[in-house]
Each structure stands twice: as structure tokens, then as C-alpha cells.
Amino acid sequence: MTDKGVSVKSSRAKTWAWALWDWAEQPFPTLFQTFIFATYITSEYFGDPDANAQALSLAGLIAGILVAIISPVFGRRSDEAGRRKFWLLANSLSLIIIMGAAYFVAPSPEFLLFGLVLYALGSLIQESAFINYYAMLKQVSTPKNIGKISGLAWGLGYAGGILLLMISLIGFVLPDTPWFGGTENAENIRILFLFSAVWMAVFTVPLLIFVPEIEAKPGTGKETILGSYIKLWAQLKSLRAQAPETLKFLIASAVYRDGLAGVFTFGAILGTVAFGFSSTEVIFFGIAANLVAGVGAALGGLLDDRLGTRKTIIASLVGLLIAGTYVFAAAGAGQITYWIGGLALCLFVGPAQASSRTFVARFTPVGREGEVFGLYQTTGRAASFLAPGSWWMATSLAALAGFADTAIFGVLGIMGVLAVGLVLLLRVNPSKTSEYSA
């Protein structure tokens, strides 16, 4: 009885420790990539904001290309060598160092390049970390609760993002007398990056302590980079031959996941340009959006285990299409439309994201998690042009047609990406996605 009780407690500890890493790494996507650091290094402190924004997008593009190249190789090597936890912790330490180093990006044009390098490196390392983090999902769950645990982690991530935004606004950004430092030389903003590093360091400790490392595969020797790519090509061929449904899902998810990313990427732009939100209103909307998305992820995890992963994703995509159509059709009613429809979009984004990685975890053979999640990351990156391209095309066509308010037409572009992803997903037979074994 005692041994069983200890085993249950140990299982719960490693599950919570794994899920808490989503909370731990939130300073990077929330503060570093989106709301604080990215806007800081594209501001007038560093020269022309338009030129800085272009430079930032180029840095992100370079990082994205590198992720697409290295993701499957990193996944293979961590599976073979039994160093999945090691690499996740190494990536976590690298992100901590990068966020801490951002303190030294002084508000002056000569520090722009340094800031862009930190941004690109951080983006590359974060995406690499996700490969091993996602691959750990089967280690901390069972077939009966895998959806619930995946949704829990997404929910913790959103909750962490909300708390970080509130702390940033109240303690560092808005007050005339910040909690730490002054406003001269943007010291209050730069100290926030040190706070981000400390946050991640503290909340990564449970994963270090409670989540075990996987064992290396028997007879595994050192594998060269070239050897990894040779085996990757063989993997792709076997995937197409043995489990075409799995390959079809990876393609479908790449499309609709880019649409999901577009909902958040262009959400602030839509609120500001199409619905006239002030900068403060956009921040409050962002907090509400994270809260609603977190609730959606948690509820979606429960539905996942009861209704099935594919059905949960399909229902979420249908909900997104309905909400997006409402935002476009009722735009004339003003801001209330976006508060209702925009938050509805966020509600369905969470479960679609969480259930997507659950779907991959369900059909991935034991010991191949890093490898297949590497492909999952790679296909997602390969389609990362769809949402911005569809937004640009929809707004450009609206301008050519003579419409004055073209931004609202961007919604149709994003909905188009989601619709294509939904159609592709409907063609996936979930009963055949577990065939892959080599």
C-alpha cells in the first residue's frame, strides 16, 4: 500500500513538474517575443521603427529557417542517446542566459544588432526546446489522461502569461516610479528582462528534480549530422509508405496551426486598426485573450479524453470559423463585436493547440517521440508563411476593390487558412495513424 501511494505521488509530481515548464518559459513568448522586448528594440531608441521592424522580421525568418533544418535531427539524436531531459534543460538554461543578457541592450542604435541576435537565438532555442518538451508528454501521462495533461500545461502557460503581463504593467511599465530601477535609459524595461530570467530559472527546477531522463536505445553509437539526415530521409519515406495518414495529419496540422498563430499575431493589429482600440485597451484585451484561451485549453483537454482528439480539433476549428465570420460580418457594430468575437476566437485556439500535440503523442511509437515531434515542428515552420500571406492578400484585394477599411478583410484571410486546414484534417483517418513503426 505504501509503495503504491509513493508511486502515485511520484507520478503526480513528474506530471505537474512537466506541465509547470509551460509556465516557466512564458517570459520568453509573452514578454520577450511579443509585448516588451520586441517592441523595445523596434522603438525609436534604436532608429527608424519601420526599419527596425523589418530587421526584426528578418531575424525571425532566419531563426525559422534554422528551426526547420535542425528540428528533425535534434529529435532523432535525443531519442537515440537518451538525453531528452538533458537537452530541454540545456535549452532552458540558454533561454535564461539570453533573457538576462537582454538587460545589456541599452537604448541606443548601436545595440540594435545585439538585440536582434538575442531575439533570433532565443527563437531558435525555444523551438528546439519544444521538440523535447512535447516528446516528454507520454512520459508523464497515460492513454486515459494524456489530453487532460496536455490541456493543463497549455492552461498553465496562458495563466503564466497573464500574471507576467500584469506584473510588467503594474510594476515596471506603467508607474512613474517602477518597483526596481528608474525610467532613465529604459532601466525599468531592461530590469524586467532580468526578472524574466529569474522567473524561468525558478520554475524550471521542478522539472530538473521530478521528471526522469529516458534511457538510451541499446546499441546506439555516435551519429554524425550527415548520418542523421540520411536516416531522416529514410524516415520520411517509411512514413509515407507505412502511415500515410500520419503524414497527412502533419500536413493538415501545419496549415491550421499557422492559422491559429495568425489569430494571435494579427489580433492586436485588428483590434487597433479595424476597431480603434487604444494601446491600453489592446493590453487589457491581450490579458483577457490569454485568460480565455487558457480556459479553452483546459476544457479542451477534458473533452479530448472524452470525445477524442480529432473531434476536439475539428470542433475547435469550426468554432474559430464561426467566430471569425461573426467578427467580419458584425464589424459595423463597433468594439463590442471584437470583445465578443475576438475572445471567442481565443477560446477555441487553446483546445486546438493542445489537442494537436496530444494527437501526435497518441500515434507516436514509444522511443520515437522526439523524432516525430521534430517533424511536427518542421512541418509547422514550413507553413509559417500562410497566415501573413493570406492576411496581406485579403487586405490588398480589398484595397483594389475600393474598400476604405481594409484591415477587417484580413480576418477572411486567416479564416481561409483555417478552413483549408480543416478540410485536410477531415481527410485524415485517425484509426490508421498508429501504423508507423519504423
Contacts in CASP RR format, 6 or more apart in sequence:
PFRMAT RR
TARGET T0000
AUTHOR 0000-0000-0000
METHOD contacts of the structure
MODEL  1
MTDKGVSVKSSRAKTWAWALWDWAEQPFPTLFQTFIFATYITSEYFGDPD
ANAQALSLAGLIAGILVAIISPVFGRRSDEAGRRKFWLLANSLSLIIIMG
AAYFVAPSPEFLLFGLVLYALGSLIQESAFINYYAMLKQVSTPKNIGKIS
GLAWGLGYAGGILLLMISLIGFVLPDTPWFGGTENAENIRILFLFSAVWM
AVFTVPLLIFVPEIEAKPGTGKETILGSYIKLWAQLKSLRAQAPETLKFL
IASAVYRDGLAGVFTFGAILGTVAFGFSSTEVIFFGIAANLVAGVGAALG
GLLDDRLGTRKTIIASLVGLLIAGTYVFAAAGAGQITYWIGGLALCLFVG
PAQASSRTFVARFTPVGREGEVFGLYQTTGRAASFLAPGSWWMATSLAAL
AGFADTAIFGVLGIMGVLAVGLVLLLRVNPSKTSEYSA
10 210 0 8 1.000
11 140 0 8 1.000
13 206 0 8 1.000
13 210 0 8 1.000
14 139 0 8 1.000
14 140 0 8 1.000
14 210 0 8 1.000
14 211 0 8 1.000
14 212 0 8 1.000
15 140 0 8 1.000
15 141 0 8 1.000
15 149 0 8 1.000
16 206 0 8 1.000
16 210 0 8 1.000
17 140 0 8 1.000
17 206 0 8 1.000
17 207 0 8 1.000
17 209 0 8 1.000
17 210 0 8 1.000
17 211 0 8 1.000
18 133 0 8 1.000
18 136 0 8 1.000
18 137 0 8 1.000
18 139 0 8 1.000
18 140 0 8 1.000
18 149 0 8 1.000
18 153 0 8 1.000
18 207 0 8 1.000
18 211 0 8 1.000
19 140 0 8 1.000
19 149 0 8 1.000
19 152 0 8 1.000
19 153 0 8 1.000
19 156 0 8 1.000
20 156 0 8 1.000
20 203 0 8 1.000
20 206 0 8 1.000
20 207 0 8 1.000
21 88 0 8 1.000
21 92 0 8 1.000
21 133 0 8 1.000
21 153 0 8 1.000
21 203 0 8 1.000
21 204 0 8 1.000
21 207 0 8 1.000
22 133 0 8 1.000
22 153 0 8 1.000
22 154 0 8 1.000
22 155 0 8 1.000
22 156 0 8 1.000
22 157 0 8 1.000
23 156 0 8 1.000
23 157 0 8 1.000
23 159 0 8 1.000
23 160 0 8 1.000
23 203 0 8 1.000
24 92 0 8 1.000
24 199 0 8 1.000
24 200 0 8 1.000
24 202 0 8 1.000
24 203 0 8 1.000
24 204 0 8 1.000
24 207 0 8 1.000
25 92 0 8 1.000
25 95 0 8 1.000
25 126 0 8 1.000
25 129 0 8 1.000
25 200 0 8 1.000
25 204 0 8 1.000
26 157 0 8 1.000
26 160 0 8 1.000
26 161 0 8 1.000
26 164 0 8 1.000
26 199 0 8 1.000
27 99 0 8 1.000
27 164 0 8 1.000
27 195 0 8 1.000
27 196 0 8 1.000
27 197 0 8 1.000
27 199 0 8 1.000
27 200 0 8 1.000
28 95 0 8 1.000
28 99 0 8 1.000
28 122 0 8 1.000
28 126 0 8 1.000
28 196 0 8 1.000
28 200 0 8 1.000
29 126 0 8 1.000
30 160 0 8 1.000
30 161 0 8 1.000
30 164 0 8 1.000
30 165 0 8 1.000
30 290 0 8 1.000
31 37 0 8 1.000
31 164 0 8 1.000
31 165 0 8 1.000
31 168 0 8 1.000
31 192 0 8 1.000
31 193 0 8 1.000
31 196 0 8 1.000
32 38 0 8 1.000
32 99 0 8 1.000
32 102 0 8 1.000
32 119 0 8 1.000
32 122 0 8 1.000
32 193 0 8 1.000
32 196 0 8 1.000
33 119 0 8 1.000
33 123 0 8 1.000
35 165 0 8 1.000
35 168 0 8 1.000
35 283 0 8 1.000
36 168 0 8 1.000
36 173 0 8 1.000
36 189 0 8 1.000
36 192 0 8 1.000
36 193 0 8 1.000
37 102 0 8 1.000
37 119 0 8 1.000
37 193 0 8 1.000
38 56 0 8 1.000
38 119 0 8 1.000
40 105 0 8 1.000
40 107 0 8 1.000
40 186 0 8 1.000
40 189 0 8 1.000
41 52 0 8 1.000
41 56 0 8 1.000
41 105 0 8 1.000
41 112 0 8 1.000
41 115 0 8 1.000
41 116 0 8 1.000
41 119 0 8 1.000
42 49 0 8 1.000
42 52 0 8 1.000
42 53 0 8 1.000
42 56 0 8 1.000
43 49 0 8 1.000
43 52 0 8 1.000
43 107 0 8 1.000
45 107 0 8 1.000
45 108 0 8 1.000
45 109 0 8 1.000
45 186 0 8 1.000
46 52 0 8 1.000
46 107 0 8 1.000
46 108 0 8 1.000
46 109 0 8 1.000
46 111 0 8 1.000
46 112 0 8 1.000
47 109 0 8 1.000
47 112 0 8 1.000
52 112 0 8 1.000
55 112 0 8 1.000
55 116 0 8 1.000
56 116 0 8 1.000
56 119 0 8 1.000
59 116 0 8 1.000
59 117 0 8 1.000
59 119 0 8 1.000
59 120 0 8 1.000
59 123 0 8 1.000
60 119 0 8 1.000
60 120 0 8 1.000
60 123 0 8 1.000
62 120 0 8 1.000
63 119 0 8 1.000
63 120 0 8 1.000
63 121 0 8 1.000
63 122 0 8 1.000
63 123 0 8 1.000
63 124 0 8 1.000
63 127 0 8 1.000
64 123 0 8 1.000
64 124 0 8 1.000
64 127 0 8 1.000
64 381 0 8 1.000
64 384 0 8 1.000
65 381 0 8 1.000
66 124 0 8 1.000
67 123 0 8 1.000
67 124 0 8 1.000
67 127 0 8 1.000
67 128 0 8 1.000
67 377 0 8 1.000
67 378 0 8 1.000
67 381 0 8 1.000
68 377 0 8 1.000
68 378 0 8 1.000
68 381 0 8 1.000
68 382 0 8 1.000
70 128 0 8 1.000
71 127 0 8 1.000
71 128 0 8 1.000
71 131 0 8 1.000
71 374 0 8 1.000
71 375 0 8 1.000
71 377 0 8 1.000
71 378 0 8 1.000
71 381 0 8 1.000
72 228 0 8 1.000
72 232 0 8 1.000
72 235 0 8 1.000
72 371 0 8 1.000
72 374 0 8 1.000
72 375 0 8 1.000
72 378 0 8 1.000
73 225 0 8 1.000
73 228 0 8 1.000
73 229 0 8 1.000
73 232 0 8 1.000
74 87 0 8 1.000
74 128 0 8 1.000
74 131 0 8 1.000
74 132 0 8 1.000
74 374 0 8 1.000
75 131 0 8 1.000
75 132 0 8 1.000
75 135 0 8 1.000
75 370 0 8 1.000
75 371 0 8 1.000
75 373 0 8 1.000
75 374 0 8 1.000
76 223 0 8 1.000
76 228 0 8 1.000
76 231 0 8 1.000
76 232 0 8 1.000
76 235 0 8 1.000
76 370 0 8 1.000
76 371 0 8 1.000
77 83 0 8 1.000
77 223 0 8 1.000
77 228 0 8 1.000
78 84 0 8 1.000
78 86 0 8 1.000
78 87 0 8 1.000
78 131 0 8 1.000
78 132 0 8 1.000
78 135 0 8 1.000
78 370 0 8 1.000
79 135 0 8 1.000
79 214 0 8 1.000
79 217 0 8 1.000
79 367 0 8 1.000
79 368 0 8 1.000
79 369 0 8 1.000
79 370 0 8 1.000
79 371 0 8 1.000
80 216 0 8 1.000
80 217 0 8 1.000
80 220 0 8 1.000
80 221 0 8 1.000
80 223 0 8 1.000
81 216 0 8 1.000
81 220 0 8 1.000
82 213 0 8 1.000
82 214 0 8 1.000
82 215 0 8 1.000
82 216 0 8 1.000
82 217 0 8 1.000
83 213 0 8 1.000
83 216 0 8 1.000
84 132 0 8 1.000
84 135 0 8 1.000
84 136 0 8 1.000
84 213 0 8 1.000
84 214 0 8 1.000
84 369 0 8 1.000
84 370 0 8 1.000
85 132 0 8 1.000
85 136 0 8 1.000
85 207 0 8 1.000
85 211 0 8 1.000
85 212 0 8 1.000
85 213 0 8 1.000
85 214 0 8 1.000
86 213 0 8 1.000
87 128 0 8 1.000
87 129 0 8 1.000
87 132 0 8 1.000
88 129 0 8 1.000
88 132 0 8 1.000
88 133 0 8 1.000
88 136 0 8 1.000
88 207 0 8 1.000
89 204 0 8 1.000
89 207 0 8 1.000
89 208 0 8 1.000
91 125 0 8 1.000
91 126 0 8 1.000
91 128 0 8 1.000
91 129 0 8 1.000
91 132 0 8 1.000
92 129 0 8 1.000
92 200 0 8 1.000
92 204 0 8 1.000
94 121 0 8 1.000
94 122 0 8 1.000
94 125 0 8 1.000
95 122 0 8 1.000
95 125 0 8 1.000
95 126 0 8 1.000
95 129 0 8 1.000
95 200 0 8 1.000
96 197 0 8 1.000
96 200 0 8 1.000
96 201 0 8 1.000
96 204 0 8 1.000
97 197 0 8 1.000
98 118 0 8 1.000
98 121 0 8 1.000
98 122 0 8 1.000
98 125 0 8 1.000
99 193 0 8 1.000
99 194 0 8 1.000
99 196 0 8 1.000
99 197 0 8 1.000
99 200 0 8 1.000
100 193 0 8 1.000
100 194 0 8 1.000
100 196 0 8 1.000
100 197 0 8 1.000
101 118 0 8 1.000
102 115 0 8 1.000
102 118 0 8 1.000
102 190 0 8 1.000
102 193 0 8 1.000
103 190 0 8 1.000
103 191 0 8 1.000
103 193 0 8 1.000
103 194 0 8 1.000
104 111 0 8 1.000
104 114 0 8 1.000
104 190 0 8 1.000
105 111 0 8 1.000
105 114 0 8 1.000
105 115 0 8 1.000
105 118 0 8 1.000
105 190 0 8 1.000
106 185 0 8 1.000
106 186 0 8 1.000
106 190 0 8 1.000
107 185 0 8 1.000
107 186 0 8 1.000
127 377 0 8 1.000
127 381 0 8 1.000
130 373 0 8 1.000
130 377 0 8 1.000
131 370 0 8 1.000
131 373 0 8 1.000
131 374 0 8 1.000
131 377 0 8 1.000
132 370 0 8 1.000
134 357 0 8 1.000
134 360 0 8 1.000
134 361 0 8 1.000
134 369 0 8 1.000
134 370 0 8 1.000
134 373 0 8 1.000
134 376 0 8 1.000
135 369 0 8 1.000
135 370 0 8 1.000
135 373 0 8 1.000
136 211 0 8 1.000
136 369 0 8 1.000
137 146 0 8 1.000
137 149 0 8 1.000
137 150 0 8 1.000
137 357 0 8 1.000
137 358 0 8 1.000
137 361 0 8 1.000
137 369 0 8 1.000
138 146 0 8 1.000
138 361 0 8 1.000
138 364 0 8 1.000
138 366 0 8 1.000
138 369 0 8 1.000
139 211 0 8 1.000
139 212 0 8 1.000
139 214 0 8 1.000
140 149 0 8 1.000
140 211 0 8 1.000
141 147 0 8 1.000
141 149 0 8 1.000
141 150 0 8 1.000
141 361 0 8 1.000
143 362 0 8 1.000
144 305 0 8 1.000
145 305 0 8 1.000
146 304 0 8 1.000
146 305 0 8 1.000
146 358 0 8 1.000
146 361 0 8 1.000
146 362 0 8 1.000
147 301 0 8 1.000
147 304 0 8 1.000
147 305 0 8 1.000
147 309 0 8 1.000
147 354 0 8 1.000
147 355 0 8 1.000
147 358 0 8 1.000
148 301 0 8 1.000
148 302 0 8 1.000
148 304 0 8 1.000
148 305 0 8 1.000
150 301 0 8 1.000
150 304 0 8 1.000
150 354 0 8 1.000
150 355 0 8 1.000
150 357 0 8 1.000
150 358 0 8 1.000
150 361 0 8 1.000
151 297 0 8 1.000
151 298 0 8 1.000
151 300 0 8 1.000
151 301 0 8 1.000
151 304 0 8 1.000
151 351 0 8 1.000
151 354 0 8 1.000
151 358 0 8 1.000
152 298 0 8 1.000
152 301 0 8 1.000
153 354 0 8 1.000
154 294 0 8 1.000
154 297 0 8 1.000
154 298 0 8 1.000
154 350 0 8 1.000
154 353 0 8 1.000
154 354 0 8 1.000
155 293 0 8 1.000
155 294 0 8 1.000
155 295 0 8 1.000
155 296 0 8 1.000
155 297 0 8 1.000
155 298 0 8 1.000
155 350 0 8 1.000
155 354 0 8 1.000
157 294 0 8 1.000
158 290 0 8 1.000
158 291 0 8 1.000
158 293 0 8 1.000
158 294 0 8 1.000
158 297 0 8 1.000
158 350 0 8 1.000
159 290 0 8 1.000
159 291 0 8 1.000
159 294 0 8 1.000
161 290 0 8 1.000
162 287 0 8 1.000
162 290 0 8 1.000
162 291 0 8 1.000
164 196 0 8 1.000
164 199 0 8 1.000
165 283 0 8 1.000
165 286 0 8 1.000
165 287 0 8 1.000
165 290 0 8 1.000
166 287 0 8 1.000
167 195 0 8 1.000
168 192 0 8 1.000
169 283 0 8 1.000
171 178 0 8 1.000
171 179 0 8 1.000
172 178 0 8 1.000
172 179 0 8 1.000
172 180 0 8 1.000
172 188 0 8 1.000
172 189 0 8 1.000
172 191 0 8 1.000
172 192 0 8 1.000
172 195 0 8 1.000
173 188 0 8 1.000
173 189 0 8 1.000
173 192 0 8 1.000
176 183 0 8 1.000
178 188 0 8 1.000
178 191 0 8 1.000
180 188 0 8 1.000
180 191 0 8 1.000
180 195 0 8 1.000
181 187 0 8 1.000
181 188 0 8 1.000
181 191 0 8 1.000
182 188 0 8 1.000
214 367 0 8 1.000
217 367 0 8 1.000
223 231 0 8 1.000
235 371 0 8 1.000
235 375 0 8 1.000
235 438 0 8 1.000
236 375 0 8 1.000
238 436 0 8 1.000
238 438 0 8 1.000
239 246 0 8 1.000
239 247 0 8 1.000
239 375 0 8 1.000
239 436 0 8 1.000
240 247 0 8 1.000
242 435 0 8 1.000
242 436 0 8 1.000
242 437 0 8 1.000
242 438 0 8 1.000
243 363 0 8 1.000
243 432 0 8 1.000
243 433 0 8 1.000
243 434 0 8 1.000
243 435 0 8 1.000
243 436 0 8 1.000
244 432 0 8 1.000
245 428 0 8 1.000
245 429 0 8 1.000
245 430 0 8 1.000
245 432 0 8 1.000
245 433 0 8 1.000
245 435 0 8 1.000
246 363 0 8 1.000
246 372 0 8 1.000
246 433 0 8 1.000
246 435 0 8 1.000
246 436 0 8 1.000
248 424 0 8 1.000
248 427 0 8 1.000
248 428 0 8 1.000
249 359 0 8 1.000
249 360 0 8 1.000
249 363 0 8 1.000
249 425 0 8 1.000
249 428 0 8 1.000
249 433 0 8 1.000
250 360 0 8 1.000
250 375 0 8 1.000
250 376 0 8 1.000
250 379 0 8 1.000
251 379 0 8 1.000
251 424 0 8 1.000
252 421 0 8 1.000
252 424 0 8 1.000
252 425 0 8 1.000
252 427 0 8 1.000
252 428 0 8 1.000
253 356 0 8 1.000
253 359 0 8 1.000
253 360 0 8 1.000
253 376 0 8 1.000
253 379 0 8 1.000
253 380 0 8 1.000
253 425 0 8 1.000
254 379 0 8 1.000
254 380 0 8 1.000
254 382 0 8 1.000
254 383 0 8 1.000
255 383 0 8 1.000
255 386 0 8 1.000
255 417 0 8 1.000
255 420 0 8 1.000
255 421 0 8 1.000
255 424 0 8 1.000
256 313 0 8 1.000
256 317 0 8 1.000
256 352 0 8 1.000
256 417 0 8 1.000
256 418 0 8 1.000
256 420 0 8 1.000
256 421 0 8 1.000
256 422 0 8 1.000
256 424 0 8 1.000
256 425 0 8 1.000
257 352 0 8 1.000
257 353 0 8 1.000
257 356 0 8 1.000
257 380 0 8 1.000
257 383 0 8 1.000
258 380 0 8 1.000
258 383 0 8 1.000
258 384 0 8 1.000
258 385 0 8 1.000
258 386 0 8 1.000
258 387 0 8 1.000
258 417 0 8 1.000
259 386 0 8 1.000
259 387 0 8 1.000
259 414 0 8 1.000
259 417 0 8 1.000
259 418 0 8 1.000
260 320 0 8 1.000
260 349 0 8 1.000
260 350 0 8 1.000
260 352 0 8 1.000
260 353 0 8 1.000
260 418 0 8 1.000
261 384 0 8 1.000
261 387 0 8 1.000
262 387 0 8 1.000
262 388 0 8 1.000
262 391 0 8 1.000
262 414 0 8 1.000
262 417 0 8 1.000
263 320 0 8 1.000
263 345 0 8 1.000
263 346 0 8 1.000
263 349 0 8 1.000
263 414 0 8 1.000
264 289 0 8 1.000
264 346 0 8 1.000
264 349 0 8 1.000
265 387 0 8 1.000
265 388 0 8 1.000
266 387 0 8 1.000
266 391 0 8 1.000
266 410 0 8 1.000
266 414 0 8 1.000
267 342 0 8 1.000
268 282 0 8 1.000
268 285 0 8 1.000
268 286 0 8 1.000
269 407 0 8 1.000
270 327 0 8 1.000
270 338 0 8 1.000
270 407 0 8 1.000
270 408 0 8 1.000
270 410 0 8 1.000
270 411 0 8 1.000
271 277 0 8 1.000
271 282 0 8 1.000
271 285 0 8 1.000
271 338 0 8 1.000
272 279 0 8 1.000
272 282 0 8 1.000
273 407 0 8 1.000
274 331 0 8 1.000
274 338 0 8 1.000
274 405 0 8 1.000
274 407 0 8 1.000
274 408 0 8 1.000
275 331 0 8 1.000
275 334 0 8 1.000
275 335 0 8 1.000
275 337 0 8 1.000
275 338 0 8 1.000
276 335 0 8 1.000
277 285 0 8 1.000
277 335 0 8 1.000
277 338 0 8 1.000
281 335 0 8 1.000
285 338 0 8 1.000
285 339 0 8 1.000
288 343 0 8 1.000
288 346 0 8 1.000
289 342 0 8 1.000
289 343 0 8 1.000
289 346 0 8 1.000
290 346 0 8 1.000
292 343 0 8 1.000
292 346 0 8 1.000
292 347 0 8 1.000
293 346 0 8 1.000
293 347 0 8 1.000
293 349 0 8 1.000
293 350 0 8 1.000
294 350 0 8 1.000
295 347 0 8 1.000
296 347 0 8 1.000
296 348 0 8 1.000
296 350 0 8 1.000
296 351 0 8 1.000
297 350 0 8 1.000
297 351 0 8 1.000
297 353 0 8 1.000
297 354 0 8 1.000
299 351 0 8 1.000
300 312 0 8 1.000
300 316 0 8 1.000
300 350 0 8 1.000
300 351 0 8 1.000
300 354 0 8 1.000
300 355 0 8 1.000
301 312 0 8 1.000
301 351 0 8 1.000
301 354 0 8 1.000
301 355 0 8 1.000
301 358 0 8 1.000
303 312 0 8 1.000
303 315 0 8 1.000
303 351 0 8 1.000
304 312 0 8 1.000
304 351 0 8 1.000
304 354 0 8 1.000
304 355 0 8 1.000
304 358 0 8 1.000
307 315 0 8 1.000
309 355 0 8 1.000
309 358 0 8 1.000
309 359 0 8 1.000
309 362 0 8 1.000
309 430 0 8 1.000
310 359 0 8 1.000
310 425 0 8 1.000
310 428 0 8 1.000
310 430 0 8 1.000
312 351 0 8 1.000
312 352 0 8 1.000
312 355 0 8 1.000
313 351 0 8 1.000
313 352 0 8 1.000
313 355 0 8 1.000
313 356 0 8 1.000
313 359 0 8 1.000
313 425 0 8 1.000
314 422 0 8 1.000
314 425 0 8 1.000
314 426 0 8 1.000
315 351 0 8 1.000
316 348 0 8 1.000
316 349 0 8 1.000
316 350 0 8 1.000
316 351 0 8 1.000
316 352 0 8 1.000
316 355 0 8 1.000
317 348 0 8 1.000
317 352 0 8 1.000
317 418 0 8 1.000
317 421 0 8 1.000
317 422 0 8 1.000
317 425 0 8 1.000
318 422 0 8 1.000
319 344 0 8 1.000
319 348 0 8 1.000
320 345 0 8 1.000
320 348 0 8 1.000
320 349 0 8 1.000
320 352 0 8 1.000
320 415 0 8 1.000
320 418 0 8 1.000
321 415 0 8 1.000
321 418 0 8 1.000
321 419 0 8 1.000
321 422 0 8 1.000
322 344 0 8 1.000
323 341 0 8 1.000
323 342 0 8 1.000
323 344 0 8 1.000
323 345 0 8 1.000
323 347 0 8 1.000
323 348 0 8 1.000
324 341 0 8 1.000
324 342 0 8 1.000
324 344 0 8 1.000
324 345 0 8 1.000
324 411 0 8 1.000
324 414 0 8 1.000
324 415 0 8 1.000
325 415 0 8 1.000
326 337 0 8 1.000
326 340 0 8 1.000
326 341 0 8 1.000
326 344 0 8 1.000
327 337 0 8 1.000
327 338 0 8 1.000
327 341 0 8 1.000
327 342 0 8 1.000
327 345 0 8 1.000
327 408 0 8 1.000
327 411 0 8 1.000
328 408 0 8 1.000
328 409 0 8 1.000
328 411 0 8 1.000
328 412 0 8 1.000
328 415 0 8 1.000
330 337 0 8 1.000
331 337 0 8 1.000
331 405 0 8 1.000
331 408 0 8 1.000
357 373 0 8 1.000
357 376 0 8 1.000
359 430 0 8 1.000
359 433 0 8 1.000
360 372 0 8 1.000
360 373 0 8 1.000
360 376 0 8 1.000
361 369 0 8 1.000
362 433 0 8 1.000
362 434 0 8 1.000
363 433 0 8 1.000
363 434 0 8 1.000
363 436 0 8 1.000
364 370 0 8 1.000
364 372 0 8 1.000
364 373 0 8 1.000
364 436 0 8 1.000
365 436 0 8 1.000
365 437 0 8 1.000
368 436 0 8 1.000
372 436 0 8 1.000
386 417 0 8 1.000
387 413 0 8 1.000
387 414 0 8 1.000
387 417 0 8 1.000
390 410 0 8 1.000
390 413 0 8 1.000
390 414 0 8 1.000
390 416 0 8 1.000
390 417 0 8 1.000
391 410 0 8 1.000
391 413 0 8 1.000
391 414 0 8 1.000
393 413 0 8 1.000
394 409 0 8 1.000
394 410 0 8 1.000
394 411 0 8 1.000
394 412 0 8 1.000
394 413 0 8 1.000
395 406 0 8 1.000
395 407 0 8 1.000
395 409 0 8 1.000
395 410 0 8 1.000
396 406 0 8 1.000
397 409 0 8 1.000
398 406 0 8 1.000
398 409 0 8 1.000
398 410 0 8 1.000
399 406 0 8 1.000
403 409 0 8 1.000
END
